[in-house]
Every structure is written in structure tokens, then in C-alpha cells.
Amino acid sequence: MSSNGRSSGVGAGGAGAVYGLGFIGALVYYWQEAEGFWWYLWAIVEAFLWPAFLVYDLLKYISA
């Protein structure tokens, strides 16, 4: 922690890099599945929200 009581953020870039690579991969995947303007727009939304879909499906699988 720095002198003002806040974290310096050193070492926090790894998670952002993983999310960024996941976003690019998800965007490519969902973009290939899209067939029209609204589907392409939805592909971008899904690429941002892929971690939420992943956790939801994982919890649904575990509870079943």
C-alpha cells in the first residue's frame, strides 16, 4: 500500500489480460455465429458478458 492508504495496483494487470483475451476469443466465436445486424450487436454484448454466462451455466450444471 502507498502512503495514502491505497493499493498501488502493481500486479493487477494479469486478470485484465486474461479477460481481454477471453473477450477477443468470445467476440470471434459469437461474431461467426451471427447472421444479421442485430445478431452482430448481440455478439458484442455476449462478448462482454461471457464470464457471467460461464458462471451461470457452471452453477446450473453443478446444481443439476
PDB file as gemmi writes it, atoms N, CA and C in Angstrom:
CRYST1    1.000    1.000    1.000  90.00  90.00  90.00 P 1                      
ATOM      1  N   MET A   1       0.833  -1.181   0.000  1.00  0.00           N  
ATOM      2  CA  MET A   1       0.000   0.000   0.000  1.00  0.00           C  
ATOM      3  C   MET A   1       0.877   1.243   0.000  1.00  0.00           C  
ATOM      4  N   SER A   2       0.378   2.277  -0.603  1.00  0.00           N  
ATOM      5  CA  SER A   2       1.134   3.513  -0.651  1.00  0.00           C  
ATOM      6  C   SER A   2       0.866   4.330   0.615  1.00  0.00           C  
ATOM      7  N   SER A   3       1.482   5.496   0.702  1.00  0.00           N  
ATOM      8  CA  SER A   3       1.373   6.316   1.905  1.00  0.00           C  
ATOM      9  C   SER A   3      -0.040   6.867   2.114  1.00  0.00           C  
ATOM     10  N   ASN A   4      -0.857   6.954   1.054  1.00  0.00           N  
ATOM     11  CA  ASN A   4      -2.215   7.472   1.214  1.00  0.00           C  
ATOM     12  C   ASN A   4      -3.216   6.368   1.554  1.00  0.00           C  
ATOM     13  N   GLY A   5      -2.757   5.134   1.789  1.00  0.00           N  
ATOM     14  CA  GLY A   5      -3.639   4.051   2.206  1.00  0.00           C  
ATOM     15  C   GLY A   5      -4.280   3.283   1.065  1.00  0.00           C  
ATOM     16  N   ARG A   6      -3.921   3.589  -0.146  1.00  0.00           N  
ATOM     17  CA  ARG A   6      -4.489   2.908  -1.311  1.00  0.00           C  
ATOM     18  C   ARG A   6      -3.487   1.938  -1.905  1.00  0.00           C  
ATOM     19  N   SER A   7      -3.994   0.910  -2.520  1.00  0.00           N  
ATOM     20  CA  SER A   7      -3.128  -0.069  -3.170  1.00  0.00           C  
ATOM     21  C   SER A   7      -2.504   0.549  -4.415  1.00  0.00           C  
ATOM     22  N   SER A   8      -1.280   0.187  -4.684  1.00  0.00           N  
ATOM     23  CA  SER A   8      -0.594   0.736  -5.853  1.00  0.00           C  
ATOM     24  C   SER A   8      -1.049   0.093  -7.150  1.00  0.00           C  
ATOM     25  N   GLY A   9      -1.718  -1.086  -7.074  1.00  0.00           N  
ATOM     26  CA  GLY A   9      -2.207  -1.756  -8.268  1.00  0.00           C  
ATOM     27  C   GLY A   9      -1.147  -2.558  -8.996  1.00  0.00           C  
ATOM     28  N   VAL A  10       0.029  -2.687  -8.421  1.00  0.00           N  
ATOM     29  CA  VAL A  10       1.089  -3.461  -9.044  1.00  0.00           C  
ATOM     30  C   VAL A  10       0.685  -4.927  -9.056  1.00  0.00           C  
ATOM     31  N   GLY A  11       0.802  -5.570 -10.202  1.00  0.00           N  
ATOM     32  CA  GLY A  11       0.472  -6.982 -10.316  1.00  0.00           C  
ATOM     33  C   GLY A  11      -0.983  -7.248 -10.617  1.00  0.00           C  
ATOM     34  N   ALA A  12      -1.769  -6.223 -10.831  1.00  0.00           N  
ATOM     35  CA  ALA A  12      -3.196  -6.405 -11.089  1.00  0.00           C  
ATOM     36  C   ALA A  12      -3.496  -6.529 -12.580  1.00  0.00           C  
ATOM     37  N   GLY A  13      -2.496  -6.461 -13.437  1.00  0.00           N  
ATOM     38  CA  GLY A  13      -2.727  -6.481 -14.870  1.00  0.00           C  
ATOM     39  C   GLY A  13      -2.978  -7.858 -15.445  1.00  0.00           C  
ATOM     40  N   GLY A  14      -2.641  -8.906 -14.722  1.00  0.00           N  
ATOM     41  CA  GLY A  14      -2.803 -10.259 -15.236  1.00  0.00           C  
ATOM     42  C   GLY A  14      -4.248 -10.627 -15.499  1.00  0.00           C  
ATOM     43  N   ALA A  15      -5.128 -10.269 -14.581  1.00  0.00           N  
ATOM     44  CA  ALA A  15      -6.546 -10.585 -14.749  1.00  0.00           C  
ATOM     45  C   ALA A  15      -7.130  -9.821 -15.931  1.00  0.00           C  
ATOM     46  N   GLY A  16      -6.706  -8.594 -16.123  1.00  0.00           N  
ATOM     47  CA  GLY A  16      -7.190  -7.799 -17.246  1.00  0.00           C  
ATOM     48  C   GLY A  16      -6.753  -8.389 -18.580  1.00  0.00           C  
ATOM     49  N   ALA A  17      -5.550  -8.908 -18.612  1.00  0.00           N  
ATOM     50  CA  ALA A  17      -5.051  -9.529 -19.846  1.00  0.00           C  
ATOM     51  C   ALA A  17      -5.832 -10.800 -20.163  1.00  0.00           C  
ATOM     52  N   VAL A  18      -6.113 -11.593 -19.137  1.00  0.00           N  
ATOM     53  CA  VAL A  18      -6.890 -12.824 -19.351  1.00  0.00           C  
ATOM     54  C   VAL A  18      -8.290 -12.480 -19.825  1.00  0.00           C  
ATOM     55  N   TYR A  19      -8.926 -11.489 -19.187  1.00  0.00           N  
ATOM     56  CA  TYR A  19     -10.263 -11.080 -19.607  1.00  0.00           C  
ATOM     57  C   TYR A  19     -10.231 -10.538 -21.034  1.00  0.00           C  
ATOM     58  N   GLY A  20      -9.205  -9.767 -21.366  1.00  0.00           N  
ATOM     59  CA  GLY A  20      -9.097  -9.217 -22.717  1.00  0.00           C  
ATOM     60  C   GLY A  20      -8.966 -10.298 -23.775  1.00  0.00           C  
ATOM     61  N   LEU A  21      -8.140 -11.306 -23.500  1.00  0.00           N  
ATOM     62  CA  LEU A  21      -8.014 -12.418 -24.446  1.00  0.00           C  
ATOM     63  C   LEU A  21      -9.316 -13.205 -24.540  1.00  0.00           C  
ATOM     64  N   GLY A  22      -9.974 -13.376 -23.407  1.00  0.00           N  
ATOM     65  CA  GLY A  22     -11.273 -14.052 -23.408  1.00  0.00           C  
ATOM     66  C   GLY A  22     -12.308 -13.266 -24.186  1.00  0.00           C  
ATOM     67  N   PHE A  23     -12.273 -11.938 -24.052  1.00  0.00           N  
ATOM     68  CA  PHE A  23     -13.205 -11.081 -24.789  1.00  0.00           C  
ATOM     69  C   PHE A  23     -12.985 -11.219 -26.293  1.00  0.00           C  
ATOM     70  N   ILE A  24     -11.740 -11.185 -26.713  1.00  0.00           N  
ATOM     71  CA  ILE A  24     -11.442 -11.305 -28.148  1.00  0.00           C  
ATOM     72  C   ILE A  24     -11.883 -12.670 -28.677  1.00  0.00           C  
ATOM     73  N   GLY A  25     -11.565 -13.716 -27.923  1.00  0.00           N  
ATOM     74  CA  GLY A  25     -11.978 -15.052 -28.350  1.00  0.00           C  
ATOM     75  C   GLY A  25     -13.487 -15.198 -28.417  1.00  0.00           C  
ATOM     76  N   ALA A  26     -14.183 -14.674 -27.404  1.00  0.00           N  
ATOM     77  CA  ALA A  26     -15.643 -14.743 -27.391  1.00  0.00           C  
ATOM     78  C   ALA A  26     -16.230 -13.924 -28.531  1.00  0.00           C  
ATOM     79  N   LEU A  27     -15.649 -12.757 -28.800  1.00  0.00           N  
ATOM     80  CA  LEU A  27     -16.154 -11.924 -29.890  1.00  0.00           C  
ATOM     81  C   LEU A  27     -16.012 -12.639 -31.226  1.00  0.00           C  
ATOM     82  N   VAL A  28     -14.880 -13.263 -31.464  1.00  0.00           N  
ATOM     83  CA  VAL A  28     -14.679 -14.004 -32.715  1.00  0.00           C  
ATOM     84  C   VAL A  28     -15.698 -15.140 -32.817  1.00  0.00           C  
ATOM     85  N   TYR A  29     -15.875 -15.882 -31.729  1.00  0.00           N  
ATOM     86  CA  TYR A  29     -16.809 -17.008 -31.751  1.00  0.00           C  
ATOM     87  C   TYR A  29     -18.242 -16.539 -32.014  1.00  0.00           C  
ATOM     88  N   TYR A  30     -18.710 -15.567 -31.227  1.00  0.00           N  
ATOM     89  CA  TYR A  30     -20.094 -15.102 -31.382  1.00  0.00           C  
ATOM     90  C   TYR A  30     -20.286 -14.373 -32.706  1.00  0.00           C  
ATOM     91  N   TRP A  31     -19.263 -13.685 -33.191  1.00  0.00           N  
ATOM     92  CA  TRP A  31     -19.357 -12.967 -34.469  1.00  0.00           C  
ATOM     93  C   TRP A  31     -19.557 -13.960 -35.616  1.00  0.00           C  
ATOM     94  N   GLN A  32     -18.878 -15.097 -35.567  1.00  0.00           N  
ATOM     95  CA  GLN A  32     -19.025 -16.103 -36.616  1.00  0.00           C  
ATOM     96  C   GLN A  32     -20.411 -16.717 -36.613  1.00  0.00           C  
ATOM     97  N   GLU A  33     -21.070 -16.743 -35.446  1.00  0.00           N  
ATOM     98  CA  GLU A  33     -22.407 -17.320 -35.339  1.00  0.00           C  
ATOM     99  C   GLU A  33     -23.509 -16.358 -35.750  1.00  0.00           C  
ATOM    100  N   ALA A  34     -23.203 -15.065 -35.827  1.00  0.00           N  
ATOM    101  CA  ALA A  34     -24.206 -14.043 -36.119  1.00  0.00           C  
ATOM    102  C   ALA A  34     -24.602 -14.071 -37.595  1.00  0.00           C  
ATOM    103  N   GLU A  35     -25.879 -13.691 -37.837  1.00  0.00           N  
ATOM    104  CA  GLU A  35     -26.387 -13.724 -39.215  1.00  0.00           C  
ATOM    105  C   GLU A  35     -27.033 -12.432 -39.671  1.00  0.00           C  
ATOM    106  N   GLY A  36     -27.079 -11.420 -38.864  1.00  0.00           N  
ATOM    107  CA  GLY A  36     -27.689 -10.153 -39.253  1.00  0.00           C  
ATOM    108  C   GLY A  36     -27.226  -9.051 -38.325  1.00  0.00           C  
ATOM    109  N   PHE A  37     -27.693  -7.816 -38.599  1.00  0.00           N  
ATOM    110  CA  PHE A  37     -27.237  -6.663 -37.827  1.00  0.00           C  
ATOM    111  C   PHE A  37     -27.469  -6.843 -36.341  1.00  0.00           C  
ATOM    112  N   TRP A  38     -28.672  -7.197 -35.930  1.00  0.00           N  
ATOM    113  CA  TRP A  38     -28.987  -7.328 -34.510  1.00  0.00           C  
ATOM    114  C   TRP A  38     -28.221  -8.488 -33.873  1.00  0.00           C  
ATOM    115  N   TRP A  39     -27.968  -9.520 -34.659  1.00  0.00           N  
ATOM    116  CA  TRP A  39     -27.178 -10.637 -34.138  1.00  0.00           C  
ATOM    117  C   TRP A  39     -25.728 -10.228 -33.922  1.00  0.00           C  
ATOM    118  N   TYR A  40     -25.200  -9.373 -34.802  1.00  0.00           N  
ATOM    119  CA  TYR A  40     -23.843  -8.867 -34.617  1.00  0.00           C  
ATOM    120  C   TYR A  40     -23.763  -7.970 -33.378  1.00  0.00           C  
ATOM    121  N   LEU A  41     -24.787  -7.143 -33.174  1.00  0.00           N  
ATOM    122  CA  LEU A  41     -24.839  -6.308 -31.990  1.00  0.00           C  
ATOM    123  C   LEU A  41     -24.909  -7.163 -30.728  1.00  0.00           C  
ATOM    124  N   TRP A  42     -25.722  -8.221 -30.760  1.00  0.00           N  
ATOM    125  CA  TRP A  42     -25.831  -9.131 -29.629  1.00  0.00           C  
ATOM    126  C   TRP A  42     -24.516  -9.879 -29.410  1.00  0.00           C  
ATOM    127  N   ALA A  43     -23.766 -10.169 -30.459  1.00  0.00           N  
ATOM    128  CA  ALA A  43     -22.467 -10.835 -30.329  1.00  0.00           C  
ATOM    129  C   ALA A  43     -21.507  -9.975 -29.523  1.00  0.00           C  
ATOM    130  N   ILE A  44     -21.536  -8.664 -29.719  1.00  0.00           N  
ATOM    131  CA  ILE A  44     -20.682  -7.765 -28.955  1.00  0.00           C  
ATOM    132  C   ILE A  44     -21.084  -7.771 -27.484  1.00  0.00           C  
ATOM    133  N   VAL A  45     -22.388  -7.752 -27.211  1.00  0.00           N  
ATOM    134  CA  VAL A  45     -22.876  -7.797 -25.830  1.00  0.00           C  
ATOM    135  C   VAL A  45     -22.452  -9.110 -25.170  1.00  0.00           C  
ATOM    136  N   GLU A  46     -22.630 -10.207 -25.877  1.00  0.00           N  
ATOM    137  CA  GLU A  46     -22.247 -11.508 -25.319  1.00  0.00           C  
ATOM    138  C   GLU A  46     -20.749 -11.591 -25.055  1.00  0.00           C  
ATOM    139  N   ALA A  47     -19.950 -10.972 -25.913  1.00  0.00           N  
ATOM    140  CA  ALA A  47     -18.505 -10.996 -25.708  1.00  0.00           C  
ATOM    141  C   ALA A  47     -18.127 -10.275 -24.416  1.00  0.00           C  
ATOM    142  N   PHE A  48     -18.833  -9.194 -24.077  1.00  0.00           N  
ATOM    143  CA  PHE A  48     -18.577  -8.505 -22.813  1.00  0.00           C  
ATOM    144  C   PHE A  48     -19.040  -9.325 -21.619  1.00  0.00           C  
ATOM    145  N   LEU A  49     -20.132 -10.054 -21.778  1.00  0.00           N  
ATOM    146  CA  LEU A  49     -20.758 -10.746 -20.653  1.00  0.00           C  
ATOM    147  C   LEU A  49     -20.421 -12.230 -20.566  1.00  0.00           C  
ATOM    148  N   TRP A  50     -19.458 -12.712 -21.340  1.00  0.00           N  
ATOM    149  CA  TRP A  50     -19.183 -14.144 -21.358  1.00  0.00           C  
ATOM    150  C   TRP A  50     -18.836 -14.714 -19.989  1.00  0.00           C  
ATOM    151  N   PRO A  51     -18.170 -13.982 -19.086  1.00  0.00           N  
ATOM    152  CA  PRO A  51     -17.903 -14.588 -17.769  1.00  0.00           C  
ATOM    153  C   PRO A  51     -19.198 -14.873 -16.998  1.00  0.00           C  
ATOM    154  N   ALA A  52     -20.179 -13.992 -17.121  1.00  0.00           N  
ATOM    155  CA  ALA A  52     -21.452 -14.206 -16.433  1.00  0.00           C  
ATOM    156  C   ALA A  52     -22.160 -15.436 -16.994  1.00  0.00           C  
ATOM    157  N   PHE A  53     -22.152 -15.605 -18.309  1.00  0.00           N  
ATOM    158  CA  PHE A  53     -22.762 -16.790 -18.919  1.00  0.00           C  
ATOM    159  C   PHE A  53     -22.031 -18.051 -18.470  1.00  0.00           C  
ATOM    160  N   LEU A  54     -20.726 -17.979 -18.387  1.00  0.00           N  
ATOM    161  CA  LEU A  54     -19.925 -19.128 -17.973  1.00  0.00           C  
ATOM    162  C   LEU A  54     -20.256 -19.541 -16.541  1.00  0.00           C  
ATOM    163  N   VAL A  55     -20.278 -18.585 -15.631  1.00  0.00           N  
ATOM    164  CA  VAL A  55     -20.569 -18.892 -14.231  1.00  0.00           C  
ATOM    165  C   VAL A  55     -21.995 -19.397 -14.078  1.00  0.00           C  
ATOM    166  N   TYR A  56     -22.944 -18.781 -14.776  1.00  0.00           N  
ATOM    167  CA  TYR A  56     -24.337 -19.218 -14.697  1.00  0.00           C  
ATOM    168  C   TYR A  56     -24.486 -20.668 -15.158  1.00  0.00           C  
ATOM    169  N   ASP A  57     -23.911 -20.992 -16.297  1.00  0.00           N  
ATOM    170  CA  ASP A  57     -24.014 -22.361 -16.815  1.00  0.00           C  
ATOM    171  C   ASP A  57     -23.270 -23.349 -15.920  1.00  0.00           C  
ATOM    172  N   LEU A  58     -22.139 -22.942 -15.365  1.00  0.00           N  
ATOM    173  CA  LEU A  58     -21.396 -23.819 -14.458  1.00  0.00           C  
ATOM    174  C   LEU A  58     -22.202 -24.105 -13.203  1.00  0.00           C  
ATOM    175  N   LEU A  59     -22.806 -23.084 -12.606  1.00  0.00           N  
ATOM    176  CA  LEU A  59     -23.623 -23.303 -11.411  1.00  0.00           C  
ATOM    177  C   LEU A  59     -24.871 -24.132 -11.719  1.00  0.00           C  
ATOM    178  N   LYS A  60     -25.444 -23.917 -12.901  1.00  0.00           N  
ATOM    179  CA  LYS A  60     -26.604 -24.710 -13.300  1.00  0.00           C  
ATOM    180  C   LYS A  60     -26.205 -26.177 -13.459  1.00  0.00           C  
ATOM    181  N   TYR A  61     -25.037 -26.425 -14.017  1.00  0.00           N  
ATOM    182  CA  TYR A  61     -24.538 -27.781 -14.199  1.00  0.00           C  
ATOM    183  C   TYR A  61     -24.257 -28.460 -12.855  1.00  0.00           C  
ATOM    184  N   ILE A  62     -23.659 -27.714 -11.948  1.00  0.00           N  
ATOM    185  CA  ILE A  62     -23.307 -28.266 -10.649  1.00  0.00           C  
ATOM    186  C   ILE A  62     -24.564 -28.615  -9.838  1.00  0.00           C  
ATOM    187  N   SER A  63     -25.580 -27.771  -9.926  1.00  0.00           N  
ATOM    188  CA  SER A  63     -26.777 -27.996  -9.116  1.00  0.00           C  
ATOM    189  C   SER A  63     -27.693 -29.081  -9.686  1.00  0.00           C  
ATOM    190  N   ALA A  64     -27.505 -29.457 -10.925  1.00  0.00           N  
ATOM    191  CA  ALA A  64     -28.380 -30.455 -11.556  1.00  0.00           C  
ATOM    192  C   ALA A  64     -27.984 -31.875 -11.224  1.00  0.00           C  
TER     193      ALA A  64                                                      
END                                                                             
